[in-house]
Amino acid sequence: MLCVKLVLLAALSAQPAGINESIIFARDLSYRQLYQTAREKVELLKQRPGTRLAGLFWQACLLQLLIYDSGNTALVDSFEHCTEQVLGACRRRLQENEQDASAHLYLGLALLNRANLRSWQNRKFDAFMTMLKVPSHLKRALTLDPQLHDARFGLAVIEYFKATADRYCLGLGLLGSRERAYRQMEAAQRNAELLQPMAEFMLGFMHKEDGNYPAAIRHCQALLRRYPGNRSARRLLRDIYLAKGDYRQVITLGRELDADIRQTFPENRYGLTENWLKLAYAWQGLGIADSAVHYADRVIALECYASRVPWLGSYVREAKALKYRQRRG
């Protein structure tokens, strides 16, 4: 899942040359979770001659980032509306000039963001069908301008999904190459000045999924040194430690995240229940049943919201199974 939640930030790295300082500033504000200030910078981009498309694109990206960070599904309609504006603008530009590399890039990344959000909503088929439309535009952008390393990033994400498809959707059977995915992502990390933080995050996620925990921790900590307090990076680090079996570290990070989410987005049942479930697993790993059941019960207590909170139904089922195992033991 976490792979899905930060793909949108790749979009924040895609801009024509000449306004890189504005892009870097907007990107850094986003990673620092200063959403209102970032929104103000986006509005300025929308008003400048020649940057309206960029501004619309930034706006959709910020909405998506805020949805993932806050769990606020009421923002989904705004995201979809803004994404449609981006796609429409790109298609009009391509009707005038099919070799517009930036239009291909924005179109591909906007579709990738939409696929990400639909996956987060557990709309797997819609996400898959949307994702199929992405590669042709990113490949075309890269053919027209080999310096658009943002396209390499998007292609790496898709290549990794293809290589690991059966892990997430048994029987899908897509052909892909982990080696190619890592090469593309590492190239994006090395060569894309603006995309480097997102490539760092994605490499951390990929290494975690493939069991290379030292590399995963290294990439995640590098991102946190640059953007201290970033919740998405801290959640990834928590998940790396859980997969690694370093349960004390999971508990430390989980408690910090719980306090942070409660203070910043107290109604974020998605973020809170996900974190409580990870804490329950950590206490289970330490063999302390009462604490594991305590956090499982906190998840189960919010079952009434399962139809409105993405992934909560799955979290509740896992929490009930965990509690049952603890009671039997």
FENCORZI-V725853 format. One record per helix or strand of 3 or more residues. SS is the DSSP state (alpha for helix, beta for strand). FROM is the first residue (numbers start at 0). LEN is the number of residues. Records with the same first field share a line. If there is no record, write none. Layout:
SS=FROM-LEN / FROM-LEN
//
This chain:
alpha=1-5 / 7-4 / 19-12 / 34-13 / 51-19 / 72-24 / 100-20 / 123-8 / 133-11 / 148-15 / 164-4 / 177-14 / 195-14 / 212-14 / 230-14 / 246-18 / 268-17 / 288-12 / 302-3 / 311-17
//
